[in-house]
Amino acid sequence: QVQLVESGGGLVQAGGSLRLSCAASGRTFSSYAMGWFRQAPRKEREFVGVIDRSGGRTYLADSVKGRFAISRDNAKNTVYLQMNSLKPEDTAVYICAARNGYYLPRTASEYDYWGQGTQVTVSS
């Protein structure tokens, strides 16, 4: 079983940067693909990106490609979301998720575990 805790959210100006962290419990962290989703009020949950269990491959949604990057440090049981050139439309609760045994899952239904989320607000 995996417990996920996000941190690093906050208020930032448009064009600025922010790095989110997701700390995971357990000794099998390196077996899990790790994904990021976001949820804005009155909006559907949106896939942001995913990184494979080794950190060798990532896939990002078109809306954030070129601005965001995902990385992981398996020795620290932590996955990161680096967010650059932030826009007001990036404002949302950002949630990390984990899936054992999958390569690069891109849909919410494929994930086993979820964190509680961290709020990101981008001002114009």
Disulfide bonds with the S-S distance in Angstrom:
Cys22-Cys96 1.98
